[in-house]
Amino acid sequence: MLLELAIGDAYGAGFEYADSEFVKSYNDLSRYVQHPRYQIRPGCYTDDTQMSLAIAETLVDQEPWTREVLAEKFVTTFKRDQREGYARRFYQFLLNVQDGSQFLAEINWTSDKSGASMRAAPIGILPTVEKVIEFTSIQAAITHNSPDGINAAVAAALMSHYFIYKLGAKQDLGKFLDTHVPGYLWSQPWSGEVKSKGWMSVRAAITAVEYNTSMSELLKYCIAYTGDVDTVAAIALAAGSCSEQISQDLPNHLIEGLENNSYGRDYIIELDRKLMSLVEQF
């Protein structure tokens, strides 16, 4: 799950809000692409992956699932490996805060954008829908304590949960989410540019998962939307990696080309193994 999420994020980072003609020209999975405006190096992941690692580590270490613990984890995960890709104001905020207590005291926590959704997929390993909703709502409210921010994150976490626990067919994913997170028309197809609201990225990811049967086609489909495509790809590939109806055929050069520093590919693969092993313990 985490490896595929990171690949979707890193590949999508080259296309985030890029011109549609640029996307059409280079979205062929042949390589990680240098973004036409941003300076993120091809193959490097962004905040989507880094914050998902923070969530996954907290789950693996079985730390108390509290806003205090999670806020501290968000800060330490950023400080150990500072990187661009965060929204500009949130990046400056993370540079300035020293610990979780300051984070909670100073954060603007009312956002309805995609930050809580992009990091929610690992929570899907929890054994029940109720637990997924509870844990996701706690982590989302730290930074996105709005109905749309929380509900989008819950839907993103339930996507991976749906496939991990084999709760239904791929084509029924949206209907499942309509039942548990009503009011967002998850089962209605998304088309066109994906803007910054969290529910938009999640709806686009659901459509992409339902419409594609291989991870390669899924990744290209996510990027072709244009807009906030790194977030769409991170959410969709995390879920798709857990589906028996989607062939796991991401190109090896994208796997090998993912950054491999201290918290890069090898670290992610090992954390991924530990995270998914929790399923057998529940």
VMD Tcl script that draws the C-alpha trace (Angstrom):
set ca {
  {0.00 0.00 0.00}
  {2.60 2.57 1.07}
  {4.96 1.87 -1.82}
  {2.20 2.31 -4.39}
  {0.95 5.42 -2.62}
  {4.45 6.90 -2.78}
  {4.85 6.06 -6.46}
  {1.50 7.66 -7.27}
  {2.47 10.74 -5.28}
  {5.95 11.04 -6.79}
  {4.78 10.46 -10.35}
  {1.84 12.82 -9.87}
  {4.12 15.52 -8.44}
  {5.45 16.11 -11.95}
  {1.96 16.94 -13.21}
  {0.18 18.69 -10.31}
  {-1.84 21.59 -11.75}
  {0.24 21.48 -14.93}
  {-1.19 22.53 -18.27}
  {-3.35 19.87 -19.92}
  {-1.12 19.75 -22.99}
  {1.90 19.01 -20.81}
  {-0.04 16.18 -19.16}
  {-1.10 14.73 -22.52}
  {2.47 14.87 -23.82}
  {4.28 13.20 -20.91}
  {1.77 11.03 -19.00}
  {2.99 7.72 -20.43}
  {4.70 6.18 -17.35}
  {8.04 6.15 -19.17}
  {9.72 8.13 -16.38}
  {9.23 10.52 -13.50}
  {8.78 13.96 -15.05}
  {10.25 17.28 -13.95}
  {7.37 19.65 -13.20}
  {7.39 22.68 -15.55}
  {7.23 25.14 -12.63}
  {8.09 23.41 -9.36}
  {11.56 22.31 -8.31}
  {10.74 18.92 -6.79}
  {13.24 16.44 -8.22}
  {11.71 13.66 -10.35}
  {11.17 10.53 -8.27}
  {10.81 12.38 -4.98}
  {7.59 12.08 -3.04}
  {5.75 14.94 -1.34}
  {3.61 15.64 1.72}
  {1.04 13.01 0.71}
  {3.57 10.25 1.35}
  {5.40 11.84 4.26}
  {2.22 12.34 6.28}
  {1.02 8.83 5.36}
  {4.29 7.50 6.78}
  {3.57 9.37 10.01}
  {0.14 7.71 10.21}
  {1.53 4.28 9.35}
  {4.34 4.51 11.91}
  {1.88 5.44 14.64}
  {-0.24 2.40 13.77}
  {2.73 0.03 13.56}
  {4.18 1.24 16.85}
  {0.73 0.92 18.44}
  {1.04 4.33 20.05}
  {-2.02 5.90 21.68}
  {-4.28 7.29 18.95}
  {-4.64 10.80 20.31}
  {-4.39 14.20 18.72}
  {-1.34 14.92 20.90}
  {0.56 11.84 19.74}
  {-0.38 12.39 16.10}
  {0.54 16.07 16.12}
  {3.95 15.22 17.60}
  {4.41 12.56 14.90}
  {3.53 15.02 12.12}
  {6.16 17.44 13.41}
  {8.93 14.88 13.95}
  {8.32 13.20 10.61}
  {8.72 16.53 8.86}
  {11.71 17.69 10.90}
  {13.71 14.50 10.28}
  {13.31 14.84 6.50}
  {12.28 18.34 5.49}
  {10.96 18.47 1.97}
  {8.90 20.64 -0.34}
  {5.50 19.65 -1.65}
  {3.42 20.92 1.26}
  {1.11 23.86 0.75}
  {3.25 26.98 1.14}
  {1.67 28.25 4.37}
  {1.61 24.82 5.98}
  {5.26 24.29 5.02}
  {6.22 27.54 6.74}
  {4.11 26.53 9.72}
  {6.00 23.22 10.05}
  {9.33 24.99 9.78}
  {8.39 27.26 12.67}
  {6.75 24.87 15.13}
  {8.97 22.95 17.54}
  {6.72 20.16 18.79}
  {3.23 18.71 18.80}
  {1.99 20.99 21.56}
  {2.87 24.09 19.58}
  {1.38 22.48 16.46}
  {-1.98 22.01 18.19}
  {-1.91 25.46 19.77}
  {-1.23 27.32 16.52}
  {-2.68 25.25 13.68}
  {-5.55 26.62 11.61}
  {-7.65 23.47 11.83}
  {-10.76 24.31 9.79}
  {-9.58 23.37 6.28}
  {-11.76 21.37 3.90}
  {-8.93 20.60 1.48}
  {-7.25 17.26 0.84}
  {-4.55 17.09 3.52}
  {-6.43 14.75 5.85}
  {-7.56 12.54 2.95}
  {-4.17 12.04 1.35}
  {-2.72 10.50 4.54}
  {-5.73 8.36 5.53}
  {-5.22 5.15 3.51}
  {-3.10 3.29 6.12}
  {-5.97 3.52 8.62}
  {-7.90 1.13 6.39}
  {-6.00 -1.78 7.94}
  {-8.13 -1.49 11.09}
  {-10.57 -4.42 11.45}
  {-13.98 -2.71 11.38}
  {-15.66 0.15 9.57}
  {-16.42 1.72 12.94}
  {-12.75 1.71 13.98}
  {-11.68 3.17 10.65}
  {-14.20 5.99 11.02}
  {-13.18 6.67 14.62}
  {-9.41 6.74 13.99}
  {-9.70 8.68 10.75}
  {-11.95 11.32 12.29}
  {-9.46 11.91 15.11}
  {-6.50 12.40 12.80}
  {-8.48 14.49 10.31}
  {-9.81 16.90 12.93}
  {-6.29 17.94 13.89}
  {-5.89 19.87 10.63}
  {-9.21 19.56 8.77}
  {-11.93 19.84 11.39}
  {-14.74 20.57 8.96}
  {-17.50 18.20 7.82}
  {-16.06 17.97 4.30}
  {-12.49 17.57 5.53}
  {-13.35 14.76 7.92}
  {-15.79 12.94 5.64}
  {-13.41 12.96 2.69}
  {-10.68 11.46 4.87}
  {-13.04 8.78 6.18}
  {-14.00 7.84 2.62}
  {-10.34 7.62 1.60}
  {-9.52 5.32 4.53}
  {-12.57 3.14 3.84}
  {-11.40 2.65 0.25}
  {-8.39 0.62 1.34}
  {-10.40 -1.05 4.11}
  {-12.99 -2.21 1.54}
  {-10.36 -4.06 -0.47}
  {-8.21 -5.35 2.39}
  {-11.20 -7.05 3.99}
  {-12.85 -8.06 0.68}
  {-16.14 -6.32 1.42}
  {-17.38 -6.29 -2.16}
  {-16.63 -5.99 -5.86}
  {-14.57 -3.15 -7.21}
  {-17.50 -1.70 -9.14}
  {-19.49 -1.37 -5.91}
  {-16.91 0.69 -4.04}
  {-18.78 3.97 -4.53}
  {-22.07 2.46 -3.34}
  {-20.33 1.15 -0.22}
  {-19.02 4.63 0.53}
  {-22.41 6.21 -0.15}
  {-23.76 3.99 2.62}
  {-21.12 4.82 5.23}
  {-20.29 8.44 4.28}
  {-23.53 9.73 2.75}
  {-24.04 13.01 0.98}
  {-21.14 13.10 -1.50}
  {-22.36 11.02 -4.47}
  {-19.26 8.81 -4.30}
  {-20.80 6.37 -6.79}
  {-21.29 9.08 -9.42}
  {-18.48 9.22 -12.00}
  {-16.00 12.09 -11.75}
  {-14.64 13.79 -14.87}
  {-12.48 16.82 -15.53}
  {-10.00 18.78 -13.45}
  {-9.65 17.97 -9.76}
  {-9.45 21.07 -7.60}
  {-8.27 21.41 -4.02}
  {-11.25 20.21 -1.96}
  {-10.68 16.85 -0.30}
  {-13.94 15.28 -1.47}
  {-13.00 16.08 -5.07}
  {-9.76 14.09 -4.90}
  {-11.52 11.18 -3.23}
  {-14.39 11.07 -5.73}
  {-11.94 11.20 -8.62}
  {-9.90 8.39 -7.05}
  {-13.01 6.22 -6.60}
  {-13.97 6.63 -10.26}
  {-10.43 5.80 -11.36}
  {-10.37 2.64 -9.24}
  {-13.76 1.50 -10.50}
  {-12.88 2.12 -14.16}
  {-9.44 0.49 -14.36}
  {-8.17 -3.07 -13.96}
  {-4.41 -2.51 -13.78}
  {-2.24 -0.25 -11.64}
  {-0.49 1.19 -14.70}
  {-3.74 2.26 -16.33}
  {-5.02 3.47 -12.96}
  {-2.03 5.76 -12.52}
  {-2.30 7.23 -16.00}
  {-6.04 7.71 -15.55}
  {-5.52 9.67 -12.32}
  {-2.98 11.99 -13.91}
  {-5.16 12.59 -16.97}
  {-7.77 14.38 -14.85}
  {-5.36 17.33 -14.41}
  {-5.36 19.44 -11.25}
  {-4.45 17.99 -7.87}
  {-3.41 14.73 -9.46}
  {-0.66 13.67 -7.06}
  {-3.25 13.45 -4.30}
  {-5.72 11.58 -6.51}
  {-3.01 9.11 -7.52}
  {-1.81 8.59 -3.95}
  {-5.34 7.80 -2.73}
  {-6.25 5.63 -5.72}
  {-3.02 3.62 -5.86}
  {-3.08 2.95 -2.13}
  {-6.55 1.45 -2.51}
  {-5.84 -0.24 -5.82}
  {-2.82 -2.03 -4.37}
  {-5.20 -3.87 -2.03}
  {-7.66 -5.00 -4.72}
  {-7.60 -8.52 -6.17}
  {-9.38 -7.14 -9.25}
  {-6.51 -4.83 -10.19}
  {-3.31 -6.29 -11.66}
  {-0.19 -5.09 -9.88}
  {1.82 -4.05 -12.92}
  {3.46 -0.73 -12.07}
  {6.60 -0.39 -14.23}
  {9.75 -1.53 -12.48}
  {11.57 1.66 -13.49}
  {9.06 3.68 -11.44}
  {9.67 1.41 -8.44}
  {13.45 1.58 -8.83}
  {13.32 5.30 -9.64}
  {11.54 6.24 -6.43}
  {13.89 8.12 -4.12}
  {15.78 5.86 -1.73}
  {17.23 8.04 0.99}
  {16.82 7.22 4.70}
  {13.03 7.36 4.39}
  {12.77 6.36 0.75}
  {11.93 3.19 -1.13}
  {13.58 0.59 1.11}
  {12.23 2.19 4.28}
  {8.75 2.42 2.79}
  {8.77 -1.23 1.70}
  {9.71 -2.40 5.19}
  {7.16 -0.14 6.89}
  {4.57 -1.36 4.40}
  {5.32 -4.96 5.39}
  {4.89 -4.17 9.07}
  {1.69 -2.24 8.45}
  {0.01 -4.97 6.42}
  {1.08 -7.64 8.90}
  {-1.18 -5.95 11.46}
  {-4.20 -7.22 9.51}
  {-3.36 -10.78 10.58}
  {-3.22 -9.71 14.23}
  {-6.72 -8.23 14.36}
}
mol new
graphics top color blue
foreach p $ca { graphics top sphere $p radius 0.5 }
foreach p [lrange $ca 0 end-1] q [lrange $ca 1 end] { graphics top cylinder $p $q radius 0.2 }
display resetview
